[in-house]
Amino acid sequence: MEDISLLWLFCTFFYIGLFTIGGGLVAITLMQQTIVDKGLISVEQFYNMIAISESTPGPIGVNMATFMGYKFYGVPGAVITSFAEVLPSLICILIIARIILRFRENRCVQTVFSFLRPAATGMIFVIMLRICLNVLVNVPDDVRTLASLSAWKDLFVWPSLSFYILILWLRTRFKIHPILMLCAGAVFGIVFC
């Protein structure tokens, strides 16, 4: 792993914050492209970071920025990356607050938002699919290995898939609280993974 500067981290998370339209889950895709694909952390570390960020209070994008800053530069890094992540939103909010009343009913503004919503939904779907594939499926390096029957039984991570189905059933049947689901998932991850 190469040495990275605090300025590089600031600029990276400013960029991520600037192009995160649709919420913190969209930031996950951008973070994967800028952090994991450059080899700063492994894919496994990245998914662990997502799990920790999802289960801690606060927006997931800011939590992940804080985690990365702390990993490389301790508390000062955590503060700087968190600030960089929220700074573009803060700037946009200050600008929009001054002009929103003039443009709220503008057709162009409404049209832009009608295109941004599906794009943000698509980005969230992509990261959800990547997480599900990483956690629930053992994708073989060579697709031809799926031709054998024994390869199919090894295709899924059965403990994780069984737990996911159980939690989904409990959620729909008994309407259990999401915090209980998070706690159960944390215990499952500690015990079985």
Salt bridges, closest charged atoms under 4 A:
ASP142 OD1 - ARG144 NE 3.19
ASP154 OD1 - LYS153 NZ 3.79
